[in-house]
């Protein structure tokens, strides 16, 4: 059974890497153009509007060079082109690729961290051994002085026990604060 958990973890850890590699291969297989001219032509007479895109230089970014095939006959070309709005657009596909790769790496790292915490959580939550001692410490903390609290913190043999103790004390403080707030709210109502 333990070999099954280990293989499941390695498969889950491999998934973000697989997505990352697939994204890079897909990006490399496509021929992305970083510049283009985009002409948006509104409806003209009995024709619907069209959007034309073409990879041309900035000086050739106009209706005559981009709109092909010309949807109007020769004598209406000039009137049609005056209605079209052409814009030269630039983008950096390398910047887009790097941003996506960084994003995928961060998501993958967060997934690995989540898996780590899921595996570590049962070790932290061993209630049978620590629960009684934590309850005793909480009872002593109500009547203890600050110096005895420091000694109790130092007596924890592992870091996990200290973290668990701090977490339990924090939860208790939050519960007390909630109770105080709700009691005051009831009094004011």
N, C-alpha and C positions, 0 to 999 in steps of 0.2 A: 504494500500500500504506500509506503514512503517513496518508492521509486516513481510511482504515479504522480505524486505531488511535485516531485522535483522536475519531471518531464513537463508537467503542465506549466510550471513556473518558467521553464526555459522557452516553451512555445509562446507564452504570453509576453515574455521579454523580447522575443524575436519579432513579434508583430509590428511594433513601431519601426524597427529597422527595415523590415520588408516594405512597409509603406514609403519610407524615406527613399529607399533604393528605387522603387517603382516610380516615384514622382520624378526623380532625377533622370531615369532612363526615358520616361515619357517626355520630359521637357527637352531632352537632347534629340529625341527622334523627330520632334516637330521642327519645322523650319519657321521660327518666329521672326517676323520682321519688326524692327524697332521704329520704323518711320512709315507713314502712310498719309494719303490724302483722302479725305472723306467728304463727299458732296451729298448734300441733302436737297433733293429737288421736290418741290410741292406738286400737288396735282395740277395738270395743265390741260385745258380743254377737256377732252373725253378720256384722258389717261390718269391713272392713279399716281400718287407720289412714289418716289424711289430713293433708295440710298445706294450710292456707288462708292466703292473703296478701291484704291489702287496704290501700289508702291511706286511713287514717283518722287522726284526731287521737289524741294520747296518752291523753286521758281516755276515749275510746271504744275503746281497745284491750282488748277482751274477747271472749269466745266469742260472745255474743249479737249483736254488731255485725259481726264478721268472718266467722263461719261461715255462708255462704250458698251454696247452699240447705242448710238444716238436714237432715242425713241421718237423723235419728231422728224419730219421731212426737212430738207435743206434750207428752205426759206424761213422756217420757224426756229432754227437752231439758236440764233442770237437772242431772240425773245425768251426762249426756254432757258438758256444759260444765264440770263440776267436774274431769273427767279431762283436759281440754284445757289445754295450757300456752301462754299468749299472751305474746309479747314485742314491745315497741315498739323498732324499729330506725331509726337515723339514719345517713346517710352523706353525704359531700360529693362529688357527681359532678364538680364543678369541680376539686377537688383531684386526683381520679383522672385527669381529662383532662390536667391540667398535668403530672402525674407521667409519664404515658404519652408526652406530647409531648417532655418532657426526655429520657426514656429513648431514644426514637427519634432525637432529635437527636444524642445521644452515640454511639449505634450508627452513625448516618450519618457522623458525623465520624471515627470509627474506621475505617470502610470507606474513606472518602476518603483518610485517612492511609495505610492499607494500599496503596491503589492508587498513591499518590504514591511510597511506598517501592518498590513493584514496578517502577515506571517508572525510579526513580533507581538501583536496584540494578545494572542493567547498566553504568551510568556509573561506579559505584564499583568494580565487579569487572573493570575492564579489566586483565587479568592480564599481557598481553604487554608493556606498558610499565613497569608498576610492580613486577612480581614480582622481577625481578633486583635492582632497587635495594633492595627490602625484605629480600631474603636477604642482601645485602651489609651492610645496616644491622644485621641480627641478628647476623651474624658479628662485626662491629665492636663491637656492644654487649657481647659477652662479654668483650672485652679493653679496651674503652674506659672512660675516666673519665667521671664525671657531666658535666663541662663539655663534653666532645666529644659526649655524647648530646644536650645542649641545642642545640648547633650543628647537629646532624643534624636535629633536629625543626624548627629554624627554616629549614633549607634547603628544606623541602617547599614547593612553589610554591602549592599549593591546600589548602584545608581538607580536601577529600576525601582527599588523599594522607596528610595527618596523621592523619585518623581511621582510614584503612586501616592505617597503620603501628601506631597504638596498638592496633587490633584484633588485628593479627597478633602483637604482643608479648604481649598478654593471653592469646591462644590458646596461645602457647608456654609461658607461665607456668602455665597450667592443665594442660597436658600434663605439664610437669615435676612439678607437685604430684601429679597422678594417679600418675605413675611412682614417686615417692617413697612415696606411701601404699601402693601395691601391693607395692613392694619390702619395706617394713616389715612389711606383713601376711604376706608369705611367710616373712620371717625369724622372726616370732613364731609361726607355725604349726608 
